[in-house]
């Protein structure tokens, strides 16, 4: 596994954990992670988990 792959996996785990803690409220999760909502939405879209249900 490359460093880039490991970082991507860690990033996804952190975002998924934050979403669970925030009851899948994307705005709160983004704030908790120190991300702009648009950045979180972009990541979720890349992974096939779009912004619906916010």
C-alpha positions as CSV (number, residue, x, y, z in Angstrom):
1,X,0.0,0.0,0.0
2,X,1.4,3.4,-0.9
3,X,1.5,6.4,1.4
4,X,-1.2,8.1,-0.7
5,X,-3.5,5.1,-0.4
6,X,-2.9,5.0,3.4
7,X,-3.6,8.7,3.8
8,X,-6.8,8.3,1.7
9,X,-7.9,5.4,3.9
10,X,-7.2,7.4,7.1
11,X,-9.1,10.4,5.7
12,X,-12.1,8.3,4.9
13,X,-12.1,6.7,8.4
14,X,-11.9,10.1,10.1
15,X,-14.8,11.5,8.0
16,X,-16.9,8.4,8.5
17,X,-16.3,8.5,12.3
18,X,-17.2,12.2,12.4
19,X,-20.4,11.7,10.5
20,X,-21.4,8.9,12.9
21,X,-20.7,11.2,15.9
22,X,-22.7,14.0,14.3
23,X,-25.7,11.7,13.4
24,X,-24.8,12.0,9.7
25,X,-25.3,15.8,9.8
26,X,-22.7,16.9,7.2
27,X,-22.5,20.5,8.3
28,X,-21.7,19.6,11.9
29,X,-19.2,16.9,10.7
30,X,-17.4,19.4,8.5
31,X,-17.2,21.9,11.3
32,X,-15.8,19.2,13.7
33,X,-13.2,18.3,11.1
34,X,-12.3,21.9,10.3
35,X,-13.4,21.5,6.7
36,X,-15.6,23.7,4.5
37,X,-18.9,22.0,3.9
38,X,-18.1,22.1,0.2
39,X,-14.9,20.1,0.8
40,X,-16.7,17.5,2.7
41,X,-19.4,17.2,0.0
42,X,-16.7,16.9,-2.6
43,X,-15.1,14.0,-0.8
44,X,-18.4,12.3,-0.3
45,X,-19.2,12.7,-3.9
46,X,-15.9,11.2,-4.9
47,X,-16.7,8.2,-2.8
48,X,-20.2,7.9,-4.1
49,X,-21.9,9.2,-0.9
50,X,-23.5,12.4,-2.1
51,X,-24.8,15.3,-0.1
52,X,-28.4,14.0,0.0
53,X,-30.0,13.7,3.4
54,X,-28.3,16.7,4.9
